[in-house]
Structure formats: C-alpha cells, structure tokens
Amino acid sequence: MPTPPDRRPGPGPAAAQAAAGLPGPAPGIAFAGIGDEAGSGLHDQLSALDRLGWRCLELRTVAGQAVADLDDRAFAGLAAELDARGVAVCCLDSRIGNWARPVTADFDADLRELEVLAARCAALGTNAIRIMTYPNDGLAEPEWRRRAVERVRRLCAVAESRGVVLLAENCAGWAAERAERMLDLLDAAGPALGLLFDTGNGVAHGYGPPALLSDIADRVAHVHVKDALPATGGGEPAYTAPGEGRAGVAACLRMLVERGYRGVWSIEPHLSLHPHRGSAAGTGDADGFVAAGEALRRLAAEAVAAAAGTQATGAGAPG
C-alpha cells in the first residue's frame, strides 16, 4: 500500500473526495460526525447530518449494536440506505484494543472483528478502521510495550492484506498519551497504521492536546473533535461544544491546516453519550450533535483564515 513521504497513510475514500465537493472548511478537508452521538438508529443519525448539510458519516454503533455485530441483513440495509442517501463513510470505529480489551485479553476477538470490518469497509467504500492500543493489565512497561506492539503489528499485517488502514486513537492503550510512543508504534507497525488524534482526550488524560499534536501533526490521518473542562473532585471531565472547553480545539485545527492536514474532522461531542461508561453510557443527542457541528464549522473557518494569514505574511516577508 503506497504512502506519501511523510508516512501519513492515505485517507479513506470519503476524505479523498473532500477536495471534489464534500462540505468542509478547505480543499481536502471534510466535515463528518460519529453517528451514534446524534442518535441510536440510522434514521436519527442521518437526520442530524442533514441538519448540518454534511454528507460524511463515521460509524460506531447502529441501533445499539457495533457495526461488526450487525447481522448480514441489517448491514446490507445499512449500506443500501447510505448509498441511496449519497452519504459517504469515512471510518468504522472498532473495539479493537480499547478500554474493555486490555493487552492480556483474548486477541482472537480482535482478529475476528478486524476481518468482519475489513469486508464491511469494502461494501461501504471506506478503507479506515479506528483502533486503540491496548491498556495495561499489571505488566511492567517493557512487557506491556512488547505485547501491544506485537498485537498491532499482527493486526496491520491483516489490514494490509485486506486493503485497509488502521487508525490508532490517543484514547486507551500503550501509545495513547505520549507522542514518542505513538511514533514508535508507527515505525514498528508499518504502513497500514496511521494516527487518529482526538482533540478532547488530553483533558481526560491530563496532557495539553496542542502540545502533543505539535509532535505528531505530520503523521495524523484522521481527527475527532471534542472539547471538555477538566474534572473536579476526582470525577470525569465535563464535555462541552468545541471551543467552550480547555482542549485548545482552535489551536489544534489551525496547527493541522498549517501542517498540511488533508482528511476528515469528525465530531464526537460526548455531550450525552459516553461509550466508555458501559451500561451508564447514555444515548445520542441530535440537538447537541448539531450544535457541536455548528461550533466546529465556526472554529474551522477561523482556523483556515488564520493559517492563510500566517502563510501570506510569511510569503511576503524578506528572506
């Protein structure tokens, strides 16, 4: 699978189409959203997308089921509806290596999910699958790294043979919070792995998102957009619309534009749905989803304008 010189995997077809007309803030960048953040059923997810005027969806669950768990009939109906509505799919969000599957868990479950999702990527016209990088389970750091890297390397071998790329998110796992580990994993795993940067996860995990992004921006292949205020009293962060929290979303978006990012900016507001909470996860909120999308649209326009101003100033400055 060919990759550009900066080692960023090629974006999925939906991202590649952005330059040809998918709504977005600049050529080569498209807007999208993780559908179940708007509602459980596909109808609710697509209705929220229509309210924003967007044509690109990221899929995690439909009717409460992970995409890999849908039976063949349900999945065929999903694919047909998306095609009929002219909605592109930019990424499938898996459970591989996430908070519920530590590095000591059954690896066969991840391999099975990857096989199903790779086939479903082909049916949906995308090539991107979100993964995480395996939380620890009491191992010393060197052994945790060894196992996590080996698992991701094996997953990437399967992915490359199936024509898909895996996008490792800065959420849960060995390479979730430190740029040097992310870059280490990219180099170890090969061209079928890219980075998924979520703007809001740093607030939950105790680091500054723009600071981390500055070290990896050239390698980011996909972006989730959320914002949050830090936790108080030992609780969880309070998630907000983009631009209203402490994640530095505006700075992140501007940095991505300035560093030549081409791909999707996908909202994951977490205003009412929190998947990592299990049975207390909540449900989607169409109004919150739309408000987050409108906030992203405003921030994106400002980021593109600011980046263009910087480039113009730089271009006109004496050498």
Phi and psi in degrees as GROMACS dihedral restraints (atoms count N, CA, C in turn):
[ dihedral_restraints ]
;  ai    aj    ak    al  type     phi  dphi    fc
    3     4     5     6     1   -69.1    20    10
    4     5     6     7     1   147.8    20    10
    6     7     8     9     1  -132.3    20    10
    7     8     9    10     1   151.3    20    10
    9    10    11    12     1   -66.6    20    10
   10    11    12    13     1   167.0    20    10
   12    13    14    15     1   -58.4    20    10
   13    14    15    16     1   -28.6    20    10
   15    16    17    18     1   -82.1    20    10
   16    17    18    19     1     6.0    20    10
   18    19    20    21     1    71.4    20    10
   19    20    21    22     1     7.3    20    10
   21    22    23    24     1   -76.2    20    10
   22    23    24    25     1   124.4    20    10
   24    25    26    27     1   -60.1    20    10
   25    26    27    28     1   149.8    20    10
   27    28    29    30     1   -60.3    20    10
   28    29    30    31     1   141.0    20    10
   30    31    32    33     1   -68.3    20    10
   31    32    33    34     1   161.8    20    10
   33    34    35    36     1   -65.1    20    10
   34    35    36    37     1   165.0    20    10
   36    37    38    39     1   -53.1    20    10
   37    38    39    40     1   -37.3    20    10
   39    40    41    42     1   -62.0    20    10
   40    41    42    43     1   -40.7    20    10
   42    43    44    45     1   -68.3    20    10
   43    44    45    46     1   -40.4    20    10
   45    46    47    48     1   -62.7    20    10
   46    47    48    49     1   -30.6    20    10
   48    49    50    51     1   -76.3    20    10
   49    50    51    52     1   -10.0    20    10
   51    52    53    54     1   -57.8    20    10
   52    53    54    55     1   -38.9    20    10
   54    55    56    57     1   -67.4    20    10
   55    56    57    58     1   -16.8    20    10
   57    58    59    60     1  -102.6    20    10
   58    59    60    61     1    14.6    20    10
   60    61    62    63     1   132.2    20    10
   61    62    63    64     1    -8.0    20    10
   63    64    65    66     1   -64.8    20    10
   64    65    66    67     1   138.7    20    10
   66    67    68    69     1   -57.7    20    10
   67    68    69    70     1   132.6    20    10
   69    70    71    72     1  -171.0    20    10
   70    71    72    73     1   173.3    20    10
   72    73    74    75     1   -83.1    20    10
   73    74    75    76     1   -15.6    20    10
   75    76    77    78     1  -160.9    20    10
   76    77    78    79     1   159.2    20    10
   78    79    80    81     1   -54.7    20    10
   79    80    81    82     1   130.9    20    10
   81    82    83    84     1    88.5    20    10
   82    83    84    85     1    -3.0    20    10
   84    85    86    87     1  -121.8    20    10
   85    86    87    88     1   130.1    20    10
   87    88    89    90     1  -119.2    20    10
   88    89    90    91     1   152.5    20    10
   90    91    92    93     1   -91.0    20    10
   91    92    93    94     1   144.4    20    10
   93    94    95    96     1  -153.5    20    10
   94    95    96    97     1   179.4    20    10
   96    97    98    99     1  -153.6    20    10
   97    98    99   100     1   150.7    20    10
   99   100   101   102     1   -77.1    20    10
  100   101   102   103     1   114.4    20    10
  102   103   104   105     1   -57.9    20    10
  103   104   105   106     1   -41.2    20    10
  105   106   107   108     1   -70.9    20    10
  106   107   108   109     1    -9.2    20    10
  108   109   110   111     1   -69.2    20    10
  109   110   111   112     1   -19.1    20    10
  111   112   113   114     1   -96.2    20    10
  112   113   114   115     1   -28.1    20    10
  114   115   116   117     1   173.9    20    10
  115   116   117   118     1   161.7    20    10
  117   118   119   120     1   -72.4    20    10
  118   119   120   121     1   -48.5    20    10
  120   121   122   123     1   -82.2    20    10
  121   122   123   124     1   155.5    20    10
  123   124   125   126     1   -61.3    20    10
  124   125   126   127     1   -36.5    20    10
  126   127   128   129     1   -58.8    20    10
  127   128   129   130     1   -45.0    20    10
  129   130   131   132     1   -65.8    20    10
  130   131   132   133     1   -38.2    20    10
  132   133   134   135     1   -65.1    20    10
  133   134   135   136     1   -44.7    20    10
  135   136   137   138     1   -71.0    20    10
  136   137   138   139     1   -34.4    20    10
  138   139   140   141     1   -63.2    20    10
  139   140   141   142     1   -40.9    20    10
  141   142   143   144     1   -65.7    20    10
  142   143   144   145     1   -39.8    20    10
  144   145   146   147     1   -62.7    20    10
  145   146   147   148     1   -40.7    20    10
  147   148   149   150     1   -60.2    20    10
  148   149   150   151     1   -39.1    20    10
  150   151   152   153     1   -61.2    20    10
  151   152   153   154     1   -30.1    20    10
  153   154   155   156     1   -87.6    20    10
  154   155   156   157     1   -13.9    20    10
  156   157   158   159     1    76.2    20    10
  157   158   159   160     1    22.4    20    10
  159   160   161   162     1   -98.1    20    10
  160   161   162   163     1   156.8    20    10
  162   163   164   165     1  -128.4    20    10
  163   164   165   166     1    26.3    20    10
  165   166   167   168     1  -137.6    20    10
  166   167   168   169     1   127.0    20    10
  168   169   170   171     1  -124.4    20    10
  169   170   171   172     1   142.2    20    10
  171   172   173   174     1  -107.7    20    10
  172   173   174   175     1   131.6    20    10
  174   175   176   177     1  -108.8    20    10
  175   176   177   178     1   130.8    20    10
  177   178   179   180     1  -123.2    20    10
  178   179   180   181     1   -59.2    20    10
  180   181   182   183     1  -135.4    20    10
  181   182   183   184     1   153.2    20    10
  183   184   185   186     1  -135.9    20    10
  184   185   186   187     1   127.1    20    10
  186   187   188   189     1    54.3    20    10
  187   188   189   190     1    37.2    20    10
  189   190   191   192     1    80.1    20    10
  190   191   192   193     1     1.6    20    10
  192   193   194   195     1  -112.4    20    10
  193   194   195   196     1   138.2    20    10
  195   196   197   198     1   -61.1    20    10
  196   197   198   199     1   149.1    20    10
  198   199   200   201     1   -55.9    20    10
  199   200   201   202     1   -38.1    20    10
  201   202   203   204     1   -68.5    20    10
  202   203   204   205     1   -19.7    20    10
  204   205   206   207     1   -94.7    20    10
  205   206   207   208     1    -8.0    20    10
  207   208   209   210     1   -64.7    20    10
  208   209   210   211     1   138.6    20    10
  210   211   212   213     1   -72.3    20    10
  211   212   213   214     1   168.5    20    10
  213   214   215   216     1   -60.3    20    10
  214   215   216   217     1   -38.6    20    10
  216   217   218   219     1   -66.8    20    10
  217   218   219   220     1   -45.0    20    10
  219   220   221   222     1   -63.6    20    10
  220   221   222   223     1   -40.5    20    10
  222   223   224   225     1   -67.2    20    10
  223   224   225   226     1   -40.4    20    10
  225   226   227   228     1   -60.9    20    10
  226   227   228   229     1   -40.1    20    10
  228   229   230   231     1   -64.5    20    10
  229   230   231   232     1   -40.5    20    10
  231   232   233   234     1   -60.2    20    10
  232   233   234   235     1   -49.7    20    10
  234   235   236   237     1   -62.3    20    10
  235   236   237   238     1   -40.8    20    10
  237   238   239   240     1   -64.8    20    10
  238   239   240   241     1   -40.8    20    10
  240   241   242   243     1   -66.5    20    10
  241   242   243   244     1   -41.8    20    10
  243   244   245   246     1   -63.1    20    10
  244   245   246   247     1   -41.7    20    10
  246   247   248   249     1   -64.3    20    10
  247   248   249   250     1   -43.4    20    10
  249   250   251   252     1   -64.2    20    10
  250   251   252   253     1   -32.6    20    10
  252   253   254   255     1   -87.7    20    10
  253   254   255   256     1    -4.8    20    10
  255   256   257   258     1    68.7    20    10
  256   257   258   259     1    33.0    20    10
  258   259   260   261     1  -102.4    20    10
  259   260   261   262     1   125.0    20    10
  261   262   263   264     1   -83.5    20    10
  262   263   264   265     1   151.0    20    10
  264   265   266   267     1  -108.9    20    10
  265   266   267   268     1   125.9    20    10
  267   268   269   270     1   -95.4    20    10
  268   269   270   271     1   -23.5    20    10
  270   271   272   273     1  -167.2    20    10
  271   272   273   274     1   147.6    20    10
  273   274   275   276     1  -109.0    20    10
  274   275   276   277     1   127.4    20    10
  276   277   278   279     1   -93.9    20    10
  277   278   279   280     1   112.3    20    10
  279   280   281   282     1   -91.7    20    10
  280   281   282   283     1   176.4    20    10
  282   283   284   285     1  -101.8    20    10
  283   284   285   286     1     6.6    20    10
  285   286   287   288     1   -62.5    20    10
  286   287   288   289     1   124.1    20    10
  288   289   290   291     1    68.2    20    10
  289   290   291   292     1    19.1    20    10
  291   292   293   294     1   -87.8    20    10
  292   293   294   295     1  -170.0    20    10
  294   295   296   297     1   -59.9    20    10
  295   296   297   298     1   -23.2    20    10
  297   298   299   300     1   -93.4    20    10
  298   299   300   301     1    -2.7    20    10
  300   301   302   303     1  -130.8    20    10
  301   302   303   304     1    78.7    20    10
  303   304   305   306     1   -66.5    20    10
  304   305   306   307     1   175.9    20    10
  306   307   308   309     1   -68.2    20    10
  307   308   309   310     1   -12.1    20    10
  309   310   311   312     1   -97.3    20    10
  310   311   312   313     1    -2.0    20    10
  312   313   314   315     1   -75.6    20    10
  313   314   315   316     1   171.2    20    10
  315   316   317   318     1   -62.8    20    10
  316   317   318   319     1   114.4    20    10
  318   319   320   321     1   -73.2    20    10
  319   320   321   322     1   -25.5    20    10
  321   322   323   324     1   -59.9    20    10
  322   323   324   325     1   -32.3    20    10
  324   325   326   327     1   -62.3    20    10
  325   326   327   328     1   -38.1    20    10
  327   328   329   330     1   -69.9    20    10
  328   329   330   331     1   -41.0    20    10
  330   331   332   333     1   -63.3    20    10
  331   332   333   334     1   -40.9    20    10
  333   334   335   336     1   -64.4    20    10
  334   335   336   337     1   -43.4    20    10
  336   337   338   339     1   -64.0    20    10
  337   338   339   340     1   -39.2    20    10
  339   340   341   342     1   -62.3    20    10
  340   341   342   343     1   -42.9    20    10
  342   343   344   345     1   -61.3    20    10
  343   344   345   346     1   -43.6    20    10
  345   346   347   348     1   -64.4    20    10
  346   347   348   349     1   -46.9    20    10
  348   349   350   351     1   -69.2    20    10
  349   350   351   352     1   -34.0    20    10
  351   352   353   354     1   -61.1    20    10
  352   353   354   355     1   -42.8    20    10
  354   355   356   357     1   -65.2    20    10
  355   356   357   358     1   -37.9    20    10
  357   358   359   360     1   -74.7    20    10
  358   359   360   361     1   -28.9    20    10
  360   361   362   363     1   -57.8    20    10
  361   362   363   364     1   -45.3    20    10
  363   364   365   366     1   -60.3    20    10
  364   365   366   367     1   -40.7    20    10
  366   367   368   369     1   -69.0    20    10
  367   368   369   370     1   -28.2    20    10
  369   370   371   372     1   -98.3    20    10
  370   371   372   373     1    -5.0    20    10
  372   373   374   375     1    78.3    20    10
  373   374   375   376     1    27.0    20    10
  375   376   377   378     1  -123.7    20    10
  376   377   378   379     1   167.6    20    10
  378   379   380   381     1  -130.3    20    10
  379   380   381   382     1    14.9    20    10
  381   382   383   384     1  -116.4    20    10
  382   383   384   385     1   133.1    20    10
  384   385   386   387     1  -129.5    20    10
  385   386   387   388     1   123.6    20    10
  387   388   389   390     1   -78.0    20    10
  388   389   390   391     1   133.5    20    10
  390   391   392   393     1  -130.1    20    10
  391   392   393   394     1   172.5    20    10
  393   394   395   396     1  -120.8    20    10
  394   395   396   397     1  -176.4    20    10
  396   397   398   399     1  -122.0    20    10
  397   398   399   400     1    33.6    20    10
  399   400   401   402     1    70.2    20    10
  400   401   402   403     1    99.2    20    10
  402   403   404   405     1   -59.1    20    10
  403   404   405   406     1   155.7    20    10
  405   406   407   408     1   -74.5    20    10
  406   407   408   409     1   163.6    20    10
  408   409   410   411     1  -144.1    20    10
  409   410   411   412     1    54.8    20    10
  411   412   413   414     1    86.2    20    10
  412   413   414   415     1     8.5    20    10
  414   415   416   417     1   -87.2    20    10
  415   416   417   418     1   152.9    20    10
  417   418   419   420     1   -64.8    20    10
  418   419   420   421     1   152.1    20    10
  420   421   422   423     1   -55.9    20    10
  421   422   423   424     1   -44.3    20    10
  423   424   425   426     1   -60.3    20    10
  424   425   426   427     1   -38.9    20    10
  426   427   428   429     1   -72.3    20    10
  427   428   429   430     1   -37.0    20    10
  429   430   431   432     1   -59.1    20    10
  430   431   432   433     1   -48.6    20    10
  432   433   434   435     1   -58.9    20    10
  433   434   435   436     1   -47.6    20    10
  435   436   437   438     1   -56.5    20    10
  436   437   438   439     1   -47.4    20    10
  438   439   440   441     1   -69.1    20    10
  439   440   441   442     1   -42.4    20    10
  441   442   443   444     1   -63.7    20    10
  442   443   444   445     1   -45.9    20    10
  444   445   446   447     1   -64.1    20    10
  445   446   447   448     1   -42.6    20    10
  447   448   449   450     1   -62.3    20    10
  448   449   450   451     1   -41.3    20    10
  450   451   452   453     1   -64.7    20    10
  451   452   453   454     1   -46.2    20    10
  453   454   455   456     1   -65.4    20    10
  454   455   456   457     1   -37.9    20    10
  456   457   458   459     1   -61.1    20    10
  457   458   459   460     1   -42.9    20    10
  459   460   461   462     1   -66.5    20    10
  460   461   462   463     1   -40.5    20    10
  462   463   464   465     1   -61.5    20    10
  463   464   465   466     1   -40.6    20    10
  465   466   467   468     1   -67.5    20    10
  466   467   468   469     1   -33.0    20    10
  468   469   470   471     1   -63.2    20    10
  469   470   471   472     1   -42.0    20    10
  471   472   473   474     1   -65.0    20    10
  472   473   474   475     1   -46.1    20    10
  474   475   476   477     1   -58.8    20    10
  475   476   477   478     1   -46.0    20    10
  477   478   479   480     1   -62.2    20    10
  478   479   480   481     1   -38.2    20    10
  480   481   482   483     1   -69.6    20    10
  481   482   483   484     1   -22.0    20    10
  483   484   485   486     1  -100.3    20    10
  484   485   486   487     1     0.4    20    10
  486   487   488   489     1    75.9    20    10
  487   488   489   490     1    29.2    20    10
  489   490   491   492     1  -122.9    20    10
  490   491   492   493     1   163.7    20    10
  492   493   494   495     1  -115.8    20    10
  493   494   495   496     1   148.2    20    10
  495   496   497   498     1  -104.0    20    10
  496   497   498   499     1   136.4    20    10
  498   499   500   501     1  -114.7    20    10
  499   500   501   502     1   109.5    20    10
  501   502   503   504     1   -84.5    20    10
  502   503   504   505     1   119.5    20    10
  504   505   506   507     1   -90.0    20    10
  505   506   507   508     1   146.6    20    10
  507   508   509   510     1   -80.1    20    10
  508   509   510   511     1    65.1    20    10
  510   511   512   513     1  -127.1    20    10
  511   512   513   514     1   -69.3    20    10
  513   514   515   516     1  -129.3    20    10
  514   515   516   517     1   135.7    20    10
  516   517   518   519     1   127.7    20    10
  517   518   519   520     1   179.6    20    10
  519   520   521   522     1   -60.2    20    10
  520   521   522   523     1   -40.1    20    10
  522   523   524   525     1  -104.6    20    10
  523   524   525   526     1    36.8    20    10
  525   526   527   528     1   -89.7    20    10
  526   527   528   529     1   -28.8    20    10
  528   529   530   531     1  -125.1    20    10
  529   530   531   532     1    -6.9    20    10
  531   532   533   534     1  -126.6    20    10
  532   533   534   535     1   128.7    20    10
  534   535   536   537     1   -59.9    20    10
  535   536   537   538     1   -40.1    20    10
  537   538   539   540     1   -63.8    20    10
  538   539   540   541     1   -33.1    20    10
  540   541   542   543     1   -72.2    20    10
  541   542   543   544     1   -38.4    20    10
  543   544   545   546     1   -60.1    20    10
  544   545   546   547     1   -45.9    20    10
  546   547   548   549     1   -69.0    20    10
  547   548   549   550     1   -36.1    20    10
  549   550   551   552     1   -60.2    20    10
  550   551   552   553     1   -45.9    20    10
  552   553   554   555     1   -65.4    20    10
  553   554   555   556     1   -42.4    20    10
  555   556   557   558     1   -57.3    20    10
  556   557   558   559     1   -46.2    20    10
  558   559   560   561     1   -67.6    20    10
  559   560   561   562     1   -33.9    20    10
  561   562   563   564     1   -77.4    20    10
  562   563   564   565     1   -32.5    20    10
  564   565   566   567     1   -89.1    20    10
  565   566   567   568     1   -27.7    20    10
  567   568   569   570     1    99.1    20    10
  568   569   570   571     1  -173.9    20    10
  570   571   572   573     1   -70.8    20    10
  571   572   573   574     1   -11.0    20    10
  573   574   575   576     1   -84.5    20    10
  574   575   576   577     1     4.0    20    10
  576   577   578   579     1  -114.9    20    10
  577   578   579   580     1   135.3    20    10
  579   580   581   582     1  -130.3    20    10
  580   581   582   583     1   176.1    20    10
  582   583   584   585     1  -105.0    20    10
  583   584   585   586     1   137.4    20    10
  585   586   587   588     1  -109.0    20    10
  586   587   588   589     1   117.9    20    10
  588   589   590   591     1  -103.0    20    10
  589   590   591   592     1   122.1    20    10
  591   592   593   594     1  -102.3    20    10
  592   593   594   595     1   121.7    20    10
  594   595   596   597     1   -64.2    20    10
  595   596   597   598     1   -29.0    20    10
  597   598   599   600     1   -94.3    20    10
  598   599   600   601     1   -12.4    20    10
  600   601   602   603     1   -66.6    20    10
  601   602   603   604     1   -27.1    20    10
  603   604   605   606     1   -63.2    20    10
  604   605   606   607     1   -31.9    20    10
  606   607   608   609     1   -63.7    20    10
  607   608   609   610     1   -39.6    20    10
  609   610   611   612     1   -72.2    20    10
  610   611   612   613     1   -30.9    20    10
  612   613   614   615     1  -104.8    20    10
  613   614   615   616     1     1.9    20    10
  615   616   617   618     1    87.8    20    10
  616   617   618   619     1    27.0    20    10
  618   619   620   621     1  -135.5    20    10
  619   620   621   622     1   162.1    20    10
  621   622   623   624     1   -82.8    20    10
  622   623   624   625     1   117.1    20    10
  624   625   626   627     1   -56.0    20    10
  625   626   627   628     1   -46.3    20    10
  627   628   629   630     1   -61.4    20    10
  628   629   630   631     1   -35.8    20    10
  630   631   632   633     1   -64.7    20    10
  631   632   633   634     1   -43.4    20    10
  633   634   635   636     1   -67.7    20    10
  634   635   636   637     1   -42.8    20    10
  636   637   638   639     1   -60.4    20    10
  637   638   639   640     1   -34.4    20    10
  639   640   641   642     1   -59.6    20    10
  640   641   642   643     1   -26.1    20    10
  642   643   644   645     1   -88.8    20    10
  643   644   645   646     1   -13.8    20    10
  645   646   647   648     1  -128.2    20    10
  646   647   648   649     1    -0.6    20    10
  648   649   650   651     1   -55.4    20    10
  649   650   651   652     1   -34.8    20    10
  651   652   653   654     1   -69.6    20    10
  652   653   654   655     1   -13.3    20    10
  654   655   656   657     1  -110.8    20    10
  655   656   657   658     1     2.9    20    10
  657   658   659   660     1   -79.2    20    10
  658   659   660   661     1   129.0    20    10
  660   661   662   663     1  -109.0    20    10
  661   662   663   664     1   -13.5    20    10
  663   664   665   666     1  -159.1    20    10
  664   665   666   667     1   149.9    20    10
  666   667   668   669     1  -132.6    20    10
  667   668   669   670     1   132.2    20    10
  669   670   671   672     1  -102.2    20    10
  670   671   672   673     1   139.6    20    10
  672   673   674   675     1  -116.0    20    10
  673   674   675   676     1   116.1    20    10
  675   676   677   678     1  -145.5    20    10
  676   677   678   679     1   170.0    20    10
  678   679   680   681     1  -143.4    20    10
  679   680   681   682     1   160.6    20    10
  681   682   683   684     1  -162.4    20    10
  682   683   684   685     1   159.1    20    10
  684   685   686   687     1  -103.7    20    10
  685   686   687   688     1   143.5    20    10
  687   688   689   690     1   -58.5    20    10
  688   689   690   691     1   151.8    20    10
  690   691   692   693     1   -64.9    20    10
  691   692   693   694     1   149.9    20    10
  693   694   695   696     1  -123.4    20    10
  694   695   696   697     1   143.4    20    10
  696   697   698   699     1    65.1    20    10
  697   698   699   700     1    28.6    20    10
  699   700   701   702     1    80.5    20    10
  700   701   702   703     1     6.8    20    10
  702   703   704   705     1   -87.4    20    10
  703   704   705   706     1  -158.8    20    10
  705   706   707   708     1   -96.8    20    10
  706   707   708   709     1   161.7    20    10
  708   709   710   711     1   -59.6    20    10
  709   710   711   712     1   156.2    20    10
  711   712   713   714     1   -99.0    20    10
  712   713   714   715     1   111.7    20    10
  714   715   716   717     1   -77.9    20    10
  715   716   717   718     1   143.9    20    10
  717   718   719   720     1  -131.8    20    10
  718   719   720   721     1   172.0    20    10
  720   721   722   723     1   -64.8    20    10
  721   722   723   724     1   149.7    20    10
  723   724   725   726     1   -54.3    20    10
  724   725   726   727     1   131.2    20    10
  726   727   728   729     1    97.4    20    10
  727   728   729   730     1   -10.4    20    10
  729   730   731   732     1  -104.0    20    10
  730   731   732   733     1    -1.5    20    10
  732   733   734   735     1  -112.4    20    10
  733   734   735   736     1  -154.2    20    10
  735   736   737   738     1  -113.7    20    10
  736   737   738   739     1    17.9    20    10
  738   739   740   741     1   -83.0    20    10
  739   740   741   742     1    -8.0    20    10
  741   742   743   744     1    66.7    20    10
  742   743   744   745     1    40.4    20    10
  744   745   746   747     1   -58.9    20    10
  745   746   747   748     1   -46.3    20    10
  747   748   749   750     1   -58.2    20    10
  748   749   750   751     1   -43.2    20    10
  750   751   752   753     1   -64.9    20    10
  751   752   753   754     1   -38.7    20    10
  753   754   755   756     1   -64.6    20    10
  754   755   756   757     1   -45.7    20    10
  756   757   758   759     1   -63.5    20    10
  757   758   759   760     1   -43.6    20    10
  759   760   761   762     1   -61.8    20    10
  760   761   762   763     1   -43.1    20    10
  762   763   764   765     1   -60.9    20    10
  763   764   765   766     1   -41.5    20    10
  765   766   767   768     1   -62.8    20    10
  766   767   768   769     1   -43.7    20    10
  768   769   770   771     1   -62.1    20    10
  769   770   771   772     1   -45.2    20    10
  771   772   773   774     1   -65.3    20    10
  772   773   774   775     1   -28.4    20    10
  774   775   776   777     1   -92.2    20    10
  775   776   777   778     1     8.3    20    10
  777   778   779   780     1    85.3    20    10
  778   779   780   781     1    21.4    20    10
  780   781   782   783     1   -59.2    20    10
  781   782   783   784     1   136.3    20    10
  783   784   785   786     1  -133.9    20    10
  784   785   786   787     1   120.6    20    10
  786   787   788   789     1   163.2    20    10
  787   788   789   790     1  -145.6    20    10
  789   790   791   792     1  -113.9    20    10
  790   791   792   793     1   140.8    20    10
  792   793   794   795     1  -108.2    20    10
  793   794   795   796     1   110.4    20    10
  795   796   797   798     1  -114.8    20    10
  796   797   798   799     1   121.4    20    10
  798   799   800   801     1   -75.7    20    10
  799   800   801   802     1   138.8    20    10
  801   802   803   804     1  -138.0    20    10
  802   803   804   805     1    73.7    20    10
  804   805   806   807     1   -62.9    20    10
  805   806   807   808     1   -32.7    20    10
  807   808   809   810     1    59.8    20    10
  808   809   810   811     1    24.6    20    10
  810   811   812   813     1   -73.3    20    10
  811   812   813   814     1   -28.8    20    10
  813   814   815   816     1  -137.7    20    10
  814   815   816   817     1   -15.1    20    10
  816   817   818   819     1  -111.9    20    10
  817   818   819   820     1   125.9    20    10
  819   820   821   822     1  -131.2    20    10
  820   821   822   823     1    87.8    20    10
  822   823   824   825     1   -57.5    20    10
  823   824   825   826     1   -31.7    20    10
  825   826   827   828     1   -70.3    20    10
  826   827   828   829     1    -8.1    20    10
  828   829   830   831     1   -88.4    20    10
  829   830   831   832     1     4.2    20    10
  831   832   833   834     1    64.3    20    10
  832   833   834   835     1  -124.9    20    10
  834   835   836   837     1   -65.5    20    10
  835   836   837   838     1   -16.7    20    10
  837   838   839   840     1  -101.2    20    10
  838   839   840   841     1    23.9    20    10
  840   841   842   843     1   -66.5    20    10
  841   842   843   844     1   -29.1    20    10
  843   844   845   846     1    88.2    20    10
  844   845   846   847     1  -167.2    20    10
  846   847   848   849     1  -131.8    20    10
  847   848   849   850     1   170.0    20    10
  849   850   851   852     1   -69.5    20    10
  850   851   852   853     1   162.9    20    10
  852   853   854   855     1  -139.9    20    10
  853   854   855   856     1   103.8    20    10
  855   856   857   858     1   -61.7    20    10
  856   857   858   859     1   -42.8    20    10
  858   859   860   861     1   -64.2    20    10
  859   860   861   862     1   -42.6    20    10
  861   862   863   864     1   -64.7    20    10
  862   863   864   865     1   -38.8    20    10
  864   865   866   867     1   -60.8    20    10
  865   866   867   868     1   -47.0    20    10
  867   868   869   870     1   -65.8    20    10
  868   869   870   871     1   -40.9    20    10
  870   871   872   873     1   -62.5    20    10
  871   872   873   874     1   -39.8    20    10
  873   874   875   876     1   -65.1    20    10
  874   875   876   877     1   -39.4    20    10
  876   877   878   879     1   -64.0    20    10
  877   878   879   880     1   -41.9    20    10
  879   880   881   882     1   -64.2    20    10
  880   881   882   883     1   -38.7    20    10
  882   883   884   885     1   -65.0    20    10
  883   884   885   886     1   -41.8    20    10
  885   886   887   888     1   -62.2    20    10
  886   887   888   889     1   -41.4    20    10
  888   889   890   891     1   -58.4    20    10
  889   890   891   892     1   -43.5    20    10
  891   892   893   894     1   -65.6    20    10
  892   893   894   895     1   -46.1    20    10
  894   895   896   897     1   -64.3    20    10
  895   896   897   898     1   -38.4    20    10
  897   898   899   900     1   -64.3    20    10
  898   899   900   901     1   -43.6    20    10
  900   901   902   903     1   -60.9    20    10
  901   902   903   904     1   -41.1    20    10
  903   904   905   906     1   -66.1    20    10
  904   905   906   907     1   -39.9    20    10
  906   907   908   909     1   -65.5    20    10
  907   908   909   910     1   -43.0    20    10
  909   910   911   912     1   -64.7    20    10
  910   911   912   913     1   -42.6    20    10
  912   913   914   915     1   -64.9    20    10
  913   914   915   916     1   -42.2    20    10
  915   916   917   918     1   -65.4    20    10
  916   917   918   919     1   -41.2    20    10
  918   919   920   921     1   -65.3    20    10
  919   920   921   922     1   -39.8    20    10
  921   922   923   924     1   -64.4    20    10
  922   923   924   925     1   -39.2    20    10
  924   925   926   927     1   -63.7    20    10
  925   926   927   928     1   -41.3    20    10
  927   928   929   930     1   -63.2    20    10
  928   929   930   931     1   -43.6    20    10
  930   931   932   933     1   -65.2    20    10
  931   932   933   934     1   -39.6    20    10
  933   934   935   936     1   -65.4    20    10
  934   935   936   937     1   -40.9    20    10
  936   937   938   939     1   -63.8    20    10
  937   938   939   940     1   -43.1    20    10
  939   940   941   942     1   -64.8    20    10
  940   941   942   943     1   -39.6    20    10
  942   943   944   945     1   -66.0    20    10
  943   944   945   946     1   -30.9    20    10
  945   946   947   948     1   -90.8    20    10
  946   947   948   949     1    -5.7    20    10
  948   949   950   951     1   -76.4    20    10
  949   950   951   952     1   150.0    20    10
  951   952   953   954     1   -66.5    20    10
  952   953   954   955     1   149.0    20    10
